[in-house]
Amino acid sequence: MDNKDYIDFALHKAFFEGRVTRKDLIDRFDIKESTATKIFSLISEKKPGQIIYHPRSLGYVPSEDYRTKNKYRFSDYLNIVGHPDFSHQLETVNSGMDMDKFRAIQKAIKNELAIEFDYLSLNTPEPSSRIIYPHSLISSGFRWHIRGWEESSATFKDFNLPRIQGGVSVVKIKNSLSHIENDNDWNTYKTFFLIPNPQLNSEQKKIIEIDYQMTNGVLAVSCRKALFLYTLHTYLVTDQSENPNRHQHLALRE
């Protein structure tokens, strides 16, 4: 374990929870008490004045300067310290990943090979055979997708994993056109702007601005062009018109 992991954990726990102890480090990382003591000495050396020992609480607390000037985000705390017992996060509607399919997909991506499978499409009632050169595996938060070059259409597309019927076979052929560098929509980033739904009244719009921490009533979001729709859906924007149904809190500003 890198010392940075210990230090980040201690600093974030102290900053967000108001206190961190040697026992916290021992319980989290299964280290000896002497090692935990050394970590706090290292913090005093590398991050002087950020946390200080407080005898009454028998632990280290964040200094006033550290509390007021730090720019930590709550997501940093969740990633580094973890979710507290009283914090609950809803599971997304995630379709999961069959390990046999994953093994074939990762092998194809790693070796720049093709995969072949039967695929269900909303446009055709029966599964059709596809040969794809995948370059990326994507979780949209709702389901897994692969993105890659489709041989029959000669274009880069996304494929929904649950729609793959049966097994996935690795095809040991290569195609220089399928390289990720040729996927313009993947390599191009776009910025789009979200605003409170114009159908809302002024008071409601102000609340939405606060919800999404907008600046001057606008939220700027950047993503890969290929992931634009997935990103929109994470903000629950399914109607892209200027005046969507009022039940949609956000609107896409052209």
Buried (B, 14 or more C-beta within 10 A) or exposed (E): EEEEEBBBBBBBBBBBBEBBBBEBBBEBBEBEEEBBEBBBEBBBEEEEEBBBEEEEEEBBBBBEEBEEEEEEEEEBBBEBBEEEEEEEEEEEEEBEBBEEBBEBBEEBBEEBBBBBBBBBEEEEEEBEEBBBBBBBBBBBEBBBBBBBBBBEEEEBBBBBBEBBEEEBEBBEEEBEEBEBEBBEBBEEEBEBBBBBBEBBEEEBBBEBBEEBEBEEBEBEBEBBEBBBEBBBEBBEBEBEEEEBEEEBBBBBBE
